[in-house]
């Protein structure tokens, strides 16, 4: 198949590009900084010659959007919104103008669309969309609005010949440098991976191999469209999630952090505490109902596999003191 990945140079795009190319597919990446022969230049906002890459393609997986690993200033939040909405809109325009449009358009979304909650897991049928919670920072509602507008841009695209799926993905865990697993592993190996603000908030995740398998599954299943959660069946409270990760790295202790300490740490790392403090308790209802079976359904096994791969990839011994 010919598969086009707009915004395919980030962490998730790299995972998909690597796996789909290894499976023998023709993968074309739309990027602002093309470096390889199969990279095509685009700006993520306006139609241009890049749209020809979608004409005759089998699949489009749009991953474009400004990284959320930043301080959530008004300027950065607006950039997150614009980059996601504009890219989804213009991908829709390119599909609409194609003589031979792709059969399926998978659009990246996020599990952050669901409410901050502890009492029950959010699936697609019964999950609570966020934005109206009390006792949380006001800007968390803006993150939800970004996700809603992101999905709305795909929904409103006039592409009747193309099936559309919105991927409400949890944190994709891979051993690649710079990803969320890499960041959490650094904290764990430095002894800083303890409970944050009590650690009751849930962490939803998906192993990178299951993420790729889920994408392949959704490409093949012509009867599935609309929003689909991509999250392993076993979300954990943050305190338990980090305890498992520390154990996988062989680190016995993780220092706890209060809310104000998390604020300081996020500022130093130029990130935001929403990534640490929001309770994302999300499961994949529609995916499993359609017959998808997770290879990595529990964090204990997934963390062990990811640590093993990280060690091999970085040449680490078990006694290596630092990531």
Kinemage of the C-alpha trace (Angstrom):
@kinemage 1
@onewidth
@group {chain A} dominant
@subgroup {mainchain}
@vectorlist {calphas} color= white
{ca unk a 1} P 0.000 0.000 0.000
{ca unk a 2} L 0.972 3.622 -0.418
{ca unk a 3} L 0.656 5.344 2.942
{ca unk a 4} L 1.094 9.095 3.425
{ca unk a 5} L 2.117 10.442 6.842
{ca unk a 6} L 1.593 14.206 7.175
{ca unk a 7} L 3.691 15.339 10.126
{ca unk a 8} L 5.436 11.973 10.183
{ca unk a 9} L 8.787 13.096 11.621
{ca unk a 10} L 7.820 13.224 15.304
{ca unk a 11} L 8.008 10.374 17.791
{ca unk a 12} L 4.775 8.657 16.748
{ca unk a 13} L 5.427 9.310 13.071
{ca unk a 14} L 8.894 7.785 13.365
{ca unk a 15} L 7.400 4.665 14.973
{ca unk a 16} L 4.841 4.267 12.187
{ca unk a 17} L 7.264 5.125 9.393
{ca unk a 18} L 9.767 2.542 10.637
{ca unk a 19} L 7.199 -0.237 11.092
{ca unk a 20} L 5.182 0.349 7.924
{ca unk a 21} L 8.296 0.674 5.780
{ca unk a 22} L 9.668 -2.554 7.268
{ca unk a 23} L 6.376 -4.247 6.372
{ca unk a 24} L 6.972 -3.377 2.708
{ca unk a 25} L 4.599 -0.436 2.302
{ca unk a 26} L 5.474 2.675 0.304
{ca unk a 27} L 5.587 5.422 2.940
{ca unk a 28} L 5.633 9.109 2.024
{ca unk a 29} L 6.221 11.669 4.789
{ca unk a 30} L 4.953 15.253 4.542
{ca unk a 31} L 7.294 17.519 6.491
{ca unk a 32} L 8.426 21.130 6.699
{ca unk a 33} L 12.057 20.001 6.439
{ca unk a 34} L 12.390 17.230 3.855
{ca unk a 35} L 15.683 15.319 4.030
{ca unk a 36} L 15.078 12.004 2.268
{ca unk a 37} L 13.887 11.196 -1.263
{ca unk a 38} L 10.484 10.073 0.068
{ca unk a 39} L 9.970 13.233 2.127
{ca unk a 40} L 7.679 15.852 0.585
{ca unk a 41} L 7.664 19.500 1.651
{ca unk a 42} L 4.471 21.069 3.003
{ca unk a 43} L 3.552 23.860 5.400
{ca unk a 44} L 0.674 22.096 7.143
{ca unk a 45} L -1.775 24.913 6.392
{ca unk a 46} L -2.164 25.569 2.667
{ca unk a 47} L -2.666 23.451 -0.421
{ca unk a 48} L 0.353 23.024 -2.649
{ca unk a 49} L 2.161 20.518 -4.866
{ca unk a 50} L 2.366 18.173 -1.866
{ca unk a 51} L -1.313 17.338 -2.357
{ca unk a 52} L -0.327 15.192 -5.359
{ca unk a 53} L 1.121 12.661 -2.891
{ca unk a 54} L -2.405 11.922 -1.627
{ca unk a 55} L -3.845 11.346 -5.114
{ca unk a 56} L -3.784 7.584 -5.585
{ca unk a 57} L -2.597 6.824 -2.058
{ca unk a 58} L -4.346 4.050 -0.148
{ca unk a 59} L -4.100 5.540 3.337
{ca unk a 60} L -3.421 8.899 4.992
{ca unk a 61} L -2.422 9.016 8.665
{ca unk a 62} L -2.281 12.675 9.726
{ca unk a 63} L -0.002 13.158 12.728
{ca unk a 64} L 0.741 16.869 12.320
{ca unk a 65} L 0.601 19.205 15.294
{ca unk a 66} L 2.880 21.239 17.537
{ca unk a 67} L 4.444 19.131 20.307
{ca unk a 68} L 2.680 19.240 23.688
{ca unk a 69} L 6.055 18.976 25.422
{ca unk a 70} L 6.282 22.682 26.178
{ca unk a 71} L 5.089 25.321 28.627
{ca unk a 72} L 1.349 25.896 28.156
{ca unk a 73} L 1.579 29.615 27.562
{ca unk a 74} L -1.247 31.324 25.624
{ca unk a 75} L 1.065 31.526 22.597
{ca unk a 76} L 1.954 27.828 22.721
{ca unk a 77} L -1.647 26.761 23.298
{ca unk a 78} L -2.721 28.772 20.254
{ca unk a 79} L 0.069 27.167 18.211
{ca unk a 80} L -1.130 23.731 19.325
{ca unk a 81} L -4.671 24.587 18.244
{ca unk a 82} L -3.772 26.153 14.903
{ca unk a 83} L -1.269 23.490 13.857
{ca unk a 84} L -3.751 20.681 14.507
{ca unk a 85} L -6.863 22.286 13.074
{ca unk a 86} L -5.112 23.765 10.034
{ca unk a 87} L -3.371 20.514 9.131
{ca unk a 88} L -6.572 18.468 9.449
{ca unk a 89} L -8.483 21.021 7.386
{ca unk a 90} L -5.915 21.134 4.584
{ca unk a 91} L -5.525 17.340 4.479
{ca unk a 92} L -9.293 17.201 4.021
{ca unk a 93} L -9.069 19.723 1.187
{ca unk a 94} L -6.344 17.684 -0.503
{ca unk a 95} L -8.406 14.489 -0.239
{ca unk a 96} L -11.485 16.295 -1.574
{ca unk a 97} L -9.555 17.519 -4.632
{ca unk a 98} L -7.918 14.159 -5.413
{ca unk a 99} L -8.980 12.277 -8.520
{ca unk a 100} L -8.346 8.996 -6.692
{ca unk a 101} L -8.789 9.789 -2.994
{ca unk a 102} L -7.421 7.510 -0.277
{ca unk a 103} L -9.741 4.813 1.020
{ca unk a 104} L -9.139 5.733 4.651
{ca unk a 105} L -7.972 8.787 6.588
{ca unk a 106} L -6.719 8.149 10.107
{ca unk a 107} L -6.470 11.406 12.030
{ca unk a 108} L -4.423 11.642 15.214
{ca unk a 109} L -6.374 12.875 18.221
{ca unk a 110} L -5.765 12.458 21.935
{ca unk a 111} L -7.106 10.759 25.051
{ca unk a 112} L -6.806 14.177 26.717
{ca unk a 113} L -10.250 14.917 25.272
{ca unk a 114} L -11.765 13.009 28.211
{ca unk a 115} L -12.458 14.453 31.631
{ca unk a 116} L -10.052 14.422 34.558
{ca unk a 117} L -11.603 11.658 36.666
{ca unk a 118} L -10.789 8.820 39.058
{ca unk a 119} L -14.087 6.957 39.456
{ca unk a 120} L -14.429 5.112 36.143
{ca unk a 121} L -12.626 4.522 32.874
{ca unk a 122} L -13.571 6.512 29.793
{ca unk a 123} L -14.492 4.481 26.733
{ca unk a 124} L -16.065 5.843 23.556
{ca unk a 125} L -19.642 4.982 24.580
{ca unk a 126} L -19.755 6.127 28.205
{ca unk a 127} L -16.694 8.376 28.526
{ca unk a 128} L -17.121 11.941 29.753
{ca unk a 129} L -15.674 14.648 27.518
{ca unk a 130} L -13.672 17.116 29.592
{ca unk a 131} L -13.781 20.867 29.888
{ca unk a 132} L -16.308 21.328 32.681
{ca unk a 133} L -14.424 19.813 35.626
{ca unk a 134} L -14.169 21.815 38.826
{ca unk a 135} L -11.006 22.250 40.825
{ca unk a 136} L -8.601 22.057 37.886
{ca unk a 137} L -6.695 24.827 36.080
{ca unk a 138} L -8.810 26.763 33.595
{ca unk a 139} L -6.430 26.109 30.720
{ca unk a 140} L -7.081 22.341 30.944
{ca unk a 141} L -10.412 23.105 29.274
{ca unk a 142} L -8.516 24.681 26.392
{ca unk a 143} L -6.606 21.423 25.874
{ca unk a 144} L -9.951 19.647 25.537
{ca unk a 145} L -11.148 22.312 23.106
{ca unk a 146} L -8.044 21.724 20.995
{ca unk a 147} L -8.927 18.033 20.777
{ca unk a 148} L -12.584 18.733 19.952
{ca unk a 149} L -11.694 21.198 17.195
{ca unk a 150} L -9.057 18.815 15.866
{ca unk a 151} L -11.647 16.071 15.463
{ca unk a 152} L -14.275 18.501 14.161
{ca unk a 153} L -11.957 19.576 11.327
{ca unk a 154} L -11.830 15.982 10.143
{ca unk a 155} L -15.559 15.378 10.636
{ca unk a 156} L -16.506 18.441 8.580
{ca unk a 157} L -14.187 17.644 5.657
{ca unk a 158} L -16.143 16.860 2.486
{ca unk a 159} L -14.572 13.489 1.698
{ca unk a 160} L -17.469 11.110 1.011
{ca unk a 161} L -15.258 8.507 -0.668
{ca unk a 162} L -12.846 8.277 2.251
{ca unk a 163} L -13.526 6.537 5.559
{ca unk a 164} L -12.475 8.672 8.538
{ca unk a 165} L -11.185 7.514 11.920
{ca unk a 166} L -10.029 9.755 14.793
{ca unk a 167} L -7.316 8.106 16.905
{ca unk a 168} L -7.838 9.136 20.537
{ca unk a 169} L -4.412 7.891 21.537
{ca unk a 170} L -3.051 7.566 25.045
{ca unk a 171} L 0.672 8.119 25.638
{ca unk a 172} L 2.567 5.981 23.116
{ca unk a 173} L 5.416 4.225 24.913
{ca unk a 174} L 8.541 3.465 22.903
{ca unk a 175} L 12.253 3.315 23.794
{ca unk a 176} L 13.096 6.043 21.264
{ca unk a 177} L 15.016 8.990 22.672
{ca unk a 178} L 12.974 12.084 23.409
{ca unk a 179} L 9.643 10.321 23.857
{ca unk a 180} L 7.495 10.138 26.973
{ca unk a 181} L 8.925 6.755 28.020
{ca unk a 182} L 12.441 8.170 27.726
{ca unk a 183} L 11.504 11.136 29.915
{ca unk a 184} L 9.810 8.998 32.575
{ca unk a 185} L 12.710 6.549 32.545
{ca unk a 186} L 15.172 9.356 33.201
{ca unk a 187} L 13.172 10.396 36.248
{ca unk a 188} L 12.935 6.804 37.478
{ca unk a 189} L 16.634 6.072 37.055
{ca unk a 190} L 17.584 9.261 38.860
{ca unk a 191} L 15.431 8.245 41.828
{ca unk a 192} L 12.853 10.954 41.104
{ca unk a 193} L 10.078 8.703 39.824
{ca unk a 194} L 7.875 8.650 42.885
{ca unk a 195} L 4.250 9.703 43.384
{ca unk a 196} L 3.407 13.193 42.125
{ca unk a 197} L 0.821 15.098 44.213
{ca unk a 198} L -0.179 11.827 45.876
{ca unk a 199} L -0.117 9.775 42.651
{ca unk a 200} L -3.866 8.995 42.480
{ca unk a 201} L -4.177 10.336 38.930
{ca unk a 202} L -4.441 7.634 36.271
{ca unk a 203} L -1.923 7.112 33.489
{ca unk a 204} L -3.243 5.651 30.234
{ca unk a 205} L -0.690 4.277 27.799
{ca unk a 206} L -0.168 2.053 24.769
{ca unk a 207} L 2.921 0.062 23.810
{ca unk a 208} L 4.386 1.177 20.485
{ca unk a 209} L 3.972 -2.271 18.918
{ca unk a 210} L 0.271 -2.291 19.826
{ca unk a 211} L -0.097 1.235 18.466
{ca unk a 212} L 1.251 0.107 15.085
{ca unk a 213} L -0.903 -3.034 15.156
{ca unk a 214} L -3.989 -0.949 15.997
{ca unk a 215} L -3.326 1.384 13.060
{ca unk a 216} L -2.944 -1.595 10.720
{ca unk a 217} L -6.119 -3.116 12.176
{ca unk a 218} L -8.130 0.067 11.616
{ca unk a 219} L -6.842 0.407 8.060
{ca unk a 220} L -8.111 -3.109 7.304
{ca unk a 221} L -11.465 -2.863 9.115
{ca unk a 222} L -13.694 -1.085 6.635
{ca unk a 223} L -16.631 -1.140 9.072
{ca unk a 224} L -14.973 1.066 11.727
{ca unk a 225} L -15.135 4.857 11.529
{ca unk a 226} L -15.352 7.796 13.897
{ca unk a 227} L -13.539 8.170 17.211
{ca unk a 228} L -11.563 5.176 18.482
{ca unk a 229} L -9.581 5.063 21.736
{ca unk a 230} L -6.058 3.663 21.480
{ca unk a 231} L -5.163 2.759 25.068
{ca unk a 232} L -4.117 -0.462 26.771
{ca unk a 233} L -6.751 -2.148 28.991
{ca unk a 234} L -4.752 -1.535 32.175
{ca unk a 235} L -4.464 2.175 33.077
{ca unk a 236} L -2.805 2.617 36.460
{ca unk a 237} L -2.617 5.295 39.150
{ca unk a 238} L 0.580 7.275 38.644
{ca unk a 239} L 2.129 5.987 41.871
{ca unk a 240} L 1.702 2.352 40.724
{ca unk a 241} L 2.712 3.128 37.148
{ca unk a 242} L 6.033 4.623 38.259
{ca unk a 243} L 6.627 1.859 40.826
{ca unk a 244} L 6.468 -0.707 38.010
{ca unk a 245} L 8.786 1.372 35.839
{ca unk a 246} L 11.321 1.765 38.670
{ca unk a 247} L 11.248 -1.976 39.267
{ca unk a 248} L 11.877 -2.636 35.571
{ca unk a 249} L 14.954 -0.384 35.728
{ca unk a 250} L 16.102 -1.911 39.018
{ca unk a 251} L 15.675 1.306 40.994
{ca unk a 252} L 14.298 0.650 44.497
{ca unk a 253} L 13.280 4.171 45.515
{ca unk a 254} L 11.429 7.048 43.903
{ca unk a 255} L 11.212 10.353 45.730
{ca unk a 256} L 7.695 11.791 45.934
{ca unk a 257} L 6.891 15.248 44.625
{ca unk a 258} L 4.234 17.682 45.812
{ca unk a 259} L 2.185 19.747 43.406
{ca unk a 260} L 4.445 22.801 43.814
{ca unk a 261} L 7.526 20.627 43.261
{ca unk a 262} L 5.944 19.330 40.063
{ca unk a 263} L 5.395 22.935 38.966
{ca unk a 264} L 9.080 23.723 39.522
{ca unk a 265} L 10.193 20.564 37.725
{ca unk a 266} L 7.910 21.218 34.774
{ca unk a 267} L 9.245 24.759 34.508
{ca unk a 268} L 12.850 23.521 34.482
{ca unk a 269} L 11.995 20.882 31.849
{ca unk a 270} L 10.025 23.468 29.843
{ca unk a 271} L 6.958 21.249 30.046
{ca unk a 272} L 3.618 21.524 31.829
{ca unk a 273} L 2.087 19.871 34.882
{ca unk a 274} L -1.083 18.864 33.014
{ca unk a 275} L 0.965 15.998 31.578
{ca unk a 276} L 1.683 14.807 35.143
{ca unk a 277} L -1.441 15.775 37.086
{ca unk a 278} L -4.426 15.150 34.811
{ca unk a 279} L -6.063 11.786 35.488
{ca unk a 280} L -6.382 10.097 32.091
{ca unk a 281} L -8.308 6.903 32.784
{ca unk a 282} L -9.048 5.720 29.250
{ca unk a 283} L -9.678 2.283 27.710
{ca unk a 284} L -10.260 1.063 24.164
{ca unk a 285} L -13.875 -0.025 23.989
{ca unk a 286} L -14.488 0.052 20.230
{ca unk a 287} L -11.114 -1.395 19.297
{ca unk a 288} L -11.534 -4.481 21.453
{ca unk a 289} L -15.205 -4.856 20.499
{ca unk a 290} L -14.071 -5.014 16.866
{ca unk a 291} L -11.783 -7.938 17.709
{ca unk a 292} L -8.418 -6.293 18.368
{ca unk a 293} L -6.295 -8.161 20.923
{ca unk a 294} L -3.565 -6.255 22.744
{ca unk a 295} L -0.186 -7.984 22.817
{ca unk a 296} L 0.806 -5.736 25.726
{ca unk a 297} L -2.273 -5.341 27.911
{ca unk a 298} L -0.511 -4.920 31.275
{ca unk a 299} L 2.114 -2.352 32.190
{ca unk a 300} L 4.384 -4.847 34.001
{ca unk a 301} L 5.126 -6.767 30.804
{ca unk a 302} L 5.204 -3.686 28.602
{ca unk a 303} L 7.615 -1.818 30.879
{ca unk a 304} L 9.936 -4.816 31.006
{ca unk a 305} L 10.006 -5.072 27.218
{ca unk a 306} L 10.597 -1.355 26.725
{ca unk a 307} L 13.420 -1.269 29.269
{ca unk a 308} L 15.063 -4.277 27.615
{ca unk a 309} L 14.880 -2.600 24.203
{ca unk a 310} L 16.172 0.676 25.611
{ca unk a 311} L 19.156 -1.103 27.165
{ca unk a 312} L 20.006 -2.860 23.907
{ca unk a 313} L 19.572 0.287 21.837
{ca unk a 314} L 21.784 2.385 24.115
{ca unk a 315} L 24.353 -0.237 25.020
{ca unk a 316} L 23.478 0.007 28.731
{ca unk a 317} L 24.514 -2.589 31.250
{ca unk a 318} L 22.283 -3.379 34.203
{ca unk a 319} L 24.592 -1.415 36.448
{ca unk a 320} L 24.601 1.728 34.294
{ca unk a 321} L 23.813 4.566 36.721
{ca unk a 322} L 22.312 7.014 34.271
{ca unk a 323} L 19.955 6.913 31.271
